[in-house]
Amino acid sequence: MLKRISVFVLIVLLSACKAKKSVTELAANEELAATKVIQEHYKNELSFKTINIRASAKYEDDKNMQSVSADIRMIKDEKIWINVKFLGFPAAKALITPTKVSYYEKVNNTYFEGDFVVLSNWLGTDLDFQKVQNLLLGKALDDLSKTPYIASIEDDLYKLTEKIKSPTTEKAYYFEAANFLVKKEKVVQKTENRSLEINYPSFGKFNGMFLPNEIFLKAIQDDKVTIEIQYKNITFDEDLSMPFSIPSGYDEVKIN
């Protein structure tokens, strides 16, 4: 149970908020080259220095279900800070930088400091700071410009799959046709018998930028874990404080 709580805190450090309106989306109805889909996706620039998000999140596995709220503050490309609350009371705090993931939780007086291997192993795909940031902001998890892709239409969405198939990992990205916002991402590790699916049911427009209203994650390996995230409020380019220090007397958690 402690392992599940600790991993949940690490994942909820990836959660956020809900927009007032959803942007209009279109069904894909004509063939496009993969390069065109990628170019259009990356036209959706996110030009801000800081972002402040109030969020709610729900976690569920085969045995447990938990709901929390979170304050998320980000200095783009530098830091992600999360303050997690349960029933309005502070429960955990986390700080993510390009080199380290740190958090502590108050229920069991434990803390974790380390690299991204924990999240990568648990969610079944290699993660780093940029990918975590992309997940929160509704961008394609990977840099799509670095790998050749093939485009097709599936379920009224543009689907991109890697042109050169990996013997161990399959990845697929799905985009709507109005603004080429990512709607779904799938990563399957065949040899490890595990998978990750990320869904973005809807997007809102904030200061001319598209951001997700909600994020749904489903990770399957020994059992199934689902996480539902909703963004409640978003503000930009404020002077943000990110206080973080592990309290004395807390025990270090080792998560394999």
N, C-alpha and C positions, 0 to 999 in steps of 0.2 A: 504493500500500500504506500509506504514512504517513497518508494521509487516512482510510483505513478503520480503522487502529489508533486514530487520534485520535477518530473518531466513536464507535468501540466503547467507548472509555474514557468518553466523554460519556454513552453509553447505559447502560453498566454502573454508572455512578453512579446509575442507576435500578434496581438489582437487590437481591434479598433472600433469604428463608429458609424452612424447612419445618416444619410443625407436627406434633405427635405424633398427632393424630387429625383426621379430617375431619368437619365437621358434616353432619347429614342434610339432604338437599335434596328438594324435591317438584316434580313436573311440573305445569305450568299446565294446568288443565282447565276453567276457566270464564272467560268474558269479564269483564274489569275495565276501568274507565275509566283513562286514562293518568294522571290526577291521583292516583288511588288507588295505582297502582304507584309513582309518584314519592314520595308520602307515606310509604309503607311502606319504601321504600329508605332514606329519610332518617331513619327511626326508629332505624336502626343507628348510634347515636352512637359516636364514638371519643374518649373522654374521658381524655386523658393529656397530660402536659406534655412528656415526652421519651420516645423509644423508641430502643432499641439492638438492632440486628439483625446476625446473622452469616448470610452468604448465599453461594451459589455461582451461577455463571452460565455459559452456553455461547452463543457467537456463531458463526453460520455464514452465509457468503454463497456465491456461485458458485465462488469460488476459495480461500477460507480458512475454517478452523474453529479456535476458540480457547476454552479453558476457564479460568476464574479464580475466585478467592474474593474476598469483599468484606466489610468491616465498614462498616455504615451506621448513622449516628447522626443523629437528628432532634430538633430543638426545634420542636414543632408550630407551623406558620404563620410560622416565623422562619428556620430554617436546616436544610439537609441536608448532611451531611458524609460522604464516602465514602473509604475506604482500600482500594485494589484490590491484591490479591496474586496473583502467578503462581508456581506451584510453591512456595508458602510465603514467597516473597521479595516485599518491597514493590515495586510496579510503577508505581503512580499514586495520586494523591490529588486529590480534588475538593471544592469547596465551592459550594453553591447557595443563593442568597438570593433574596428577591422581586425584586431588581433586577439580579442578575448571576450568570453561570455562570463558574466558574474551575476550572482543573485543570492539573496538570503530570504528565508521565510520564517515567520514568527511562531507558527503553530508548534513546530518541533525544534525551534532554535537551531536550524541548520543552514549551511551556506554551500555554494558551489563556485569555483573559479576554474576556468579551463578554456580550451579552444572549442571549435565547432563540431568536433567529432561526436559528441553526445547527441546533438540534434540531428546530425547527418545519419548516424547509425539508427536512431529511433524512427526517423521519418523516411528512411530508405532512399535518400538521395544526397549527394554531396552539397553541403551548404557552406556559405561564407557570408561576410557582412553584406556584400552587394546583393546576394540572392535573398537574404532576409529582408533587406530594404525593398527589393523588388516585390516580394510577396505582400508586404504591407501596403505598397503603393499601387498594386494592381498592374504591374508590368510583367512581361514574360520572365520567368525565373532565370533562365540562361541568357547569355548574350547571343542572340540569334544570328548575328553577323559573322560569327566565327566558325559556323558549321553549315555545309550545304544541306538544303531541305527540299522536299517534294511537297507540292500543294495539291489538295483535293477538296471536295465539298462533302461534308458529312453532317447530317441533322441540321441543315441550313447554316452551317458554320464553315469557315475556311479552316481546314486542318493541315498542319505542318508536321511532317515526320522526317526523321533524318535520312538523307539519301544513302549514306553508308551505314548499314545496319551493324549494331554492336551485338556480339554474341551473348552479352551479359545484361544489357540494359536497353529498354525501349522507352522512348520519350515521344509525346505528342502534345501539340499546342493547338487550341481552337479559338478562332476570332470571329466576332460579328462583323457585318459588312458596312455599317454606317461610318464608324470611326476606327475600326480595326482594334477594338478593345479586346483584351484577352478574356475569354469566358470560362475556359477550362484548361487545365494542364494535367497530364498524366505521366508518372514515372513508374516503370515496372522493372524491378530487379529480379530477373528470372532465376538466376542461380541462388539467390537468397530467399526466394519465394515471398517477396514482400512488394508492396506498391504504395504509392502516394497519389491522391487525386486532389487538386485544388480547384474550387469552383467560385466564380464571381457572378452571383445571380443578377446584380444590377450595379450601375455606376451613377454617380452624381457629378455635377460640374461645379467646381469651387474656384473662384478667381480665374476663370477661363481654363482650368485644368480638370481633367477627368480623374476621379478617384473612386474606389469601390465603396458602395454602401454597406456591403457585407461580404464576408469571406467564409467559405465552408471548406474544411479540410477533412479528408478521410484517409487514414493510414491503416494498412492491413499487413500483419505478419503473423505472430502467434495468435493474436486476436484483433478485433477491429476497434479503432479509436476514431471518434468524430469530434470535431471542434467547430462550433459556429460562432462567428464574430460579427458584431454589428457596430458600426461607427455612429456615435450619437452627436458629436459636435467637432468641427475642425476649424482652427484658426492658423494663420500664417505669419511668419517673419516677426514674431515677438521676441523679446529678450527672455530666454528661458533659463531657469536654474535647473540643474540636474544633480542634486545632492545624493551622494552614495558613499557609504562606508559600512563595512561588515561589523556588526556589534561584537564586542568582546564576549567570550564565553560560548560562542556558537560552534557547533561541530561540523566539520567538513563532510559533505556527501560525496561518495564515490559512485558514479553511475556507469555501469558497463554496457 
